[in-house]
């Protein structure tokens, strides 16, 4: 019977994966010119085309809308005119447990409104929340959504708020995405 050792190639792969240095802030900075934003993701979080996900499953997404061709009454009544859509999105993905709380906020130095909906991800899960930050910048409407599984809420909410607190709007963003 022949003894088998660890393959030298396998050993190199394991060592290489285990010795990766943490990414610098510059390496974790996401510059999304199409949506006109820049933000830094925490170490260990993943980014894929405007969607940021934590190791616990919390999620940050961004939607950007052009207000130039939008109904003028809709624009004049923002953010309240957006509430039916926020509720619709929340109900599509989650079980909404009640009315949202609302408070003034700031995103990248601009006035914003924060809506927090109490939710459950699945009917049997403990309660959690989904947060929407709504901000108008020039002729664009930005809707940032933070969603948390109940297990990730306590850990990820402060981290996600830090991402939004350090948000940057780029001077010349591309067309809304």
C-alpha positions in Angstrom: 0.0 0.0 0.0 1.4 3.4 -1.0 1.2 6.4 1.3 -0.3 9.5 -0.1 1.0 12.9 0.8 -0.5 16.3 0.2 0.0 17.4 -3.4 2.4 20.3 -3.6 0.0 22.2 -5.9 -2.8 21.8 -3.4 -0.5 23.0 -0.6 0.3 26.1 -2.6 -3.3 26.9 -3.2 -4.2 26.5 0.4 -1.3 28.6 1.5 -2.1 31.3 -1.0 -5.7 31.5 0.0 -4.8 31.7 3.7 -2.3 34.4 3.4 -4.2 37.0 1.5 -3.7 40.5 2.9 -6.8 42.5 3.7 -7.9 44.8 0.9 -7.1 48.5 1.4 -9.8 51.1 1.4 -8.8 52.1 -2.1 -9.3 48.5 -3.3 -12.7 48.3 -1.5 -13.9 51.7 -3.0 -16.6 51.2 -5.6 -16.9 53.9 -8.3 -20.1 53.4 -10.2 -20.0 56.1 -12.9 -23.2 54.8 -14.5 -25.2 55.4 -11.4 -23.1 58.4 -10.4 -22.0 57.2 -7.0 -18.9 56.1 -5.0 -18.8 54.2 -1.7 -16.5 51.9 0.3 -17.5 48.4 1.1 -16.3 46.8 4.3 -13.7 44.0 4.3 -15.4 40.7 3.6 -18.5 42.2 1.9 -19.1 41.5 -1.8 -20.1 43.9 -4.5 -21.8 43.0 -7.8 -23.2 45.6 -10.1 -24.8 48.0 -7.5 -25.6 45.2 -5.0 -23.5 44.9 -1.9 -23.9 41.8 0.3 -22.5 41.1 3.8 -21.2 37.7 5.0 -24.5 37.5 7.1 -26.7 38.0 4.1 -27.6 41.7 4.6 -28.0 43.5 1.3 -27.5 47.1 0.0 -29.0 48.0 -3.4 -29.2 51.2 -5.3 -31.8 52.3 -7.9 -31.5 55.6 -9.8 -34.3 57.3 -11.7 -34.3 60.2 -14.1 -36.7 62.9 -13.0 -36.5 65.0 -16.2 -39.3 63.1 -17.9 -41.1 62.2 -14.6 -44.6 63.5 -13.9 -44.2 66.9 -12.3 -46.8 66.2 -9.6 -44.9 63.0 -8.6 -41.6 65.0 -8.4 -43.2 67.8 -6.4 -44.6 65.4 -3.8 -41.4 63.4 -3.3 -40.7 61.4 -1.1 -44.3 60.8 -0.2 -45.2 60.0 -3.8 -42.7 57.1 -3.7 -44.3 55.4 -0.7 -46.6 53.1 -2.7 -43.6 51.9 -4.7 -41.5 51.3 -1.5 -44.3 49.4 0.0 -44.7 47.4 -3.2 -41.0 46.5 -3.3 -41.1 45.6 0.4 -44.1 43.3 -0.1 -42.6 41.7 -3.1 -39.4 40.5 -1.2 -40.6 40.4 2.4 -43.5 40.0 4.8 -44.3 43.6 5.8 -45.4 43.8 9.5 -46.6 47.4 9.6 -46.3 51.0 8.6 -42.8 52.4 8.1 -41.2 54.8 10.5 -39.9 58.0 8.8 -37.1 60.4 9.7 -35.0 63.0 8.1 -31.5 61.9 7.1 -28.5 63.1 5.1 -26.8 61.3 2.2 -23.6 62.8 0.9 -24.5 66.1 2.5 -27.9 66.2 0.8 -31.2 66.1 2.6 -32.8 62.7 2.4 -35.7 60.8 4.0 -35.2 57.4 5.7 -38.1 54.9 5.8 -37.8 51.8 7.9 -40.3 49.0 7.3 -40.6 46.2 9.9 -40.4 42.9 8.0 -39.8 39.2 8.2 -37.8 37.5 5.5 -39.8 34.3 5.8 -43.1 33.9 7.9 -41.3 31.8 10.5 -38.3 34.2 10.9 -37.9 36.7 13.8 -38.7 40.3 12.8 -36.1 42.4 11.0 -36.2 45.6 8.9 -35.6 47.1 5.5 -34.4 50.6 5.3 -34.9 53.0 2.3 -32.9 56.2 1.9 -34.6 58.5 -0.6 -32.6 61.4 -2.0 -33.0 63.8 -4.9 -29.8 65.1 -6.5 -30.1 67.5 -9.4 -32.4 65.6 -11.9 -32.0 62.2 -10.4 -33.8 60.2 -7.7 -31.7 57.8 -5.7 -33.2 55.0 -3.7 -30.8 53.1 -1.5 -32.2 50.0 0.2 -30.7 48.2 3.1 -32.2 44.8 4.0 -31.3 42.5 6.8 -32.0 38.9 7.7 -32.9 38.8 11.4 -29.5 37.2 12.2 -27.6 40.0 10.5 -29.6 43.0 11.7 -27.6 43.9 14.9 -24.2 43.3 13.3 -24.8 44.7 9.8 -27.1 47.7 10.3 -24.4 50.0 11.8 -22.0 48.8 9.1 -24.5 49.6 6.4 -25.2 53.0 7.9 -21.5 53.7 7.7 -21.5 52.9 4.0 -24.4 55.3 3.4 -22.9 58.0 5.8 -19.7 58.0 3.6 -21.6 57.9 0.3 -20.3 60.2 -2.5 -22.2 61.5 -5.5 -20.0 61.8 -8.6 -20.1 65.1 -10.5 -20.9 63.5 -13.9 -22.8 60.3 -13.6 -24.0 58.4 -16.6 -27.6 57.7 -17.5 -29.7 56.2 -14.7 -29.3 52.4 -14.3 
